[in-house]
Amino acid sequence: MYVEFTVSQTMEHFLAAHEHAFAAFQGCPGRLMIDNLKSAVLRRVVGEAPTFNPRYVDFARHWGFGISACNVAKGNEKGRVENGVGYIKKNFLNGLDLLDFSAVNPAAALWLESIANVRIHGETHQRPVDRFKEEQALLHPLNPMPYDIGRIQSQRVSKQFRVALDTNHYSVPAELASQRVTLKAYPDRVCIYHQDKLVARHVRSYDRRQDIEDPDHPKELLAQRRKAREQRLLVQFLSLSRHAQAYLEGIEQRRMNPRHHLRKIVALGEIYGVDALDRAIRDGIEFAAYSCEYIANILEMRARETPEPGALHLTRRQDLLDIEIPAPISPPTKGMAMSIDRRMASPVQISTDALRAQLGLLKLPYLLERFEPLAQEAGAEQWSHVDYLARLIEGEAHAREDRSIQRRVALARFPVLKTLDQFEWNWPSKINRPQIQNLFRLRFIEDKGNVIFIANVGLGKSHLGIALAHTACLRGYPVLFTTAVDIINTLSAAQAQGNLKRELRKYLQPKLLVVDELGYLPIDKHGADLLFQIISERYEHGALIITTNRAYKHWPEIFNHDSTLTSALLDRLLHHAETVLIEGKSYRMKEQIEA
């Protein structure tokens, strides 16, 4: 028996379920008996031959099986189709409590392997798995050429460069806005073509009213808008004064961010007027003062009105006698003079050694190393005090961020550093590249979800796990990389010494935990309980990456054939999880294969 649950009854899901069943049986039957659903039978009238769906007929021709539709009002035929459905409802779905649809198929595969296919069938008095071994030789070999099961739609792209499918919207490159494209919907992905060229590929979403955007699609539009804004700003600045071009050249030679200065100078023109700004620009060129702060200072000084002093009128000579002159202040004592001198001198006469000591006390290594060289550069380049201070603070901030990244990478305990750029995309025979690239947006960490890489040895699942975790370190997330065996050994030793709770915190505190090589070695019941404790405690509290060489249906073999524990573990793992499947031959054998 083969069971698969889908979220839709559309043609692509119907055909995909057929292909999955053929792959599970490792062959194709000569004839299929189907119910009269519209995906297969368009019209069924008593006494007439059924009208089959042309797409289903083409699919049957590709795989080499015949189609038998149940006759109308023939309970013996329809019952043979529906008996299996009834058995599943009563024995699998009855009383089943799963939190998320993604857990249904793994649970069904486990149920088939441990119950349905190994029971004694009431009619044949044999186990279905034994009966299948006898009949498997009668199956036709599978067609090595794949069949394109995608459902095709023609759409016009919206002005927001989006196409719609099942209330969701998917992005395409911005330059295709308002153009007609072809959309092909598969159960796991959405492919969009323009003039027979693949222009967009997305992981298909089954949520409602979601907007799925590839970060690369709006880049060209954003670049065009940014360039247009910069061009408008430049035109506005050059229109302020006939000397603006010369001042612009001076800013570009002396400033790291000319656009910032141009924007502020244009704003000053709106406040003080074009004439005043023209004069300020001429003065700036004369004094070689190229900065928005200099222009603002010149404008402010000229705008400040200083009233002329008025004449002193004495109406009577006697008024001269009324002027009181205060007595002279007595000279300060020696102690007072020393205190005043110290207060007045300290801001400007502080020694370099004292400043170094204070920076060391405040633990500002970048300022300690660079304040003197930057001071010399500031004098030579005529920086303002604010620019000099901004350079120092910016450098200290970057240095502190670099130290934080180095500390997080060291605490993550990566066996070796890997990046996504180093990954050989062309080597695996099957890999969903857009799905993996989307994971590097790290939304699953904020959502406290899980990522599970399933692949045979040598296909790069550990490489991708390390690269994903390393990216998380760069983004500021605490990470820990370990193996399943190391977790079990460490926790077993801690439990023997009475330190289990303290060691558990080490695996629960990081925002992201990477568990590598799950399934390479069998795990006894004690080890399975400890690993389950980690996964259960991190459920909806922290993100998890797992790499394994075993499909979900083989996970009971990892955990000492404990079906109950495996079901509970998969239930927690798959509730908020994304599974990445990679197929192909080991990359470590590449040279021998190519030779």
Secondary structure, DSSP 8 states (H G I E B T S, - for coil): ------S--SHHHHHHHHHHHHHHHTSB-SEEEE---TTTEEE--TTS--EE-HHHHHHHHHHT-EEEE--TT-HHHHHHHHHHHHHHIIIIITT---SSGGGHHHHHHHHIIIIITTS--TTT-S-HHHHHHHHGGGSB---SS-----EEEEEE--TTSEEEETTEEEE--GGGTT-EEEEEE-SSEEEEEETTEEEEEEE---SSS-EE--TTTTHHHHHHHHHHHHHHHHHHHHTT-TTHHHHHHHHHHH-S-HHHHHHHHHHHHHHH-HHHHHHHHHHHHHTT--SHHHHHHHHHHHHS----------S-GGGGGG-----------HHHHHHHHHHHHHHHH--HHHHHHHHHHTT-HHHHHHHHHHHHHHHHHT--HHHHHHHHHHHHHHHHHHHHHHHHHHHHT-SS---GGG--TTSSSB--HHHHHHHTT-HHHHTT-EEEEEE-TTSSHHHHHHHHHHHHHHTT--EEEEEHHHHHHHHHHHHHTT-HHHHHHHHHSSSEEEEEEETSS---HHHHHHHHHHHHHHTTTSEEEEEESS-GGGHHHHTTT-HHHHHHHHHHHHHTEEEEEEBS--GGGHHHHH-
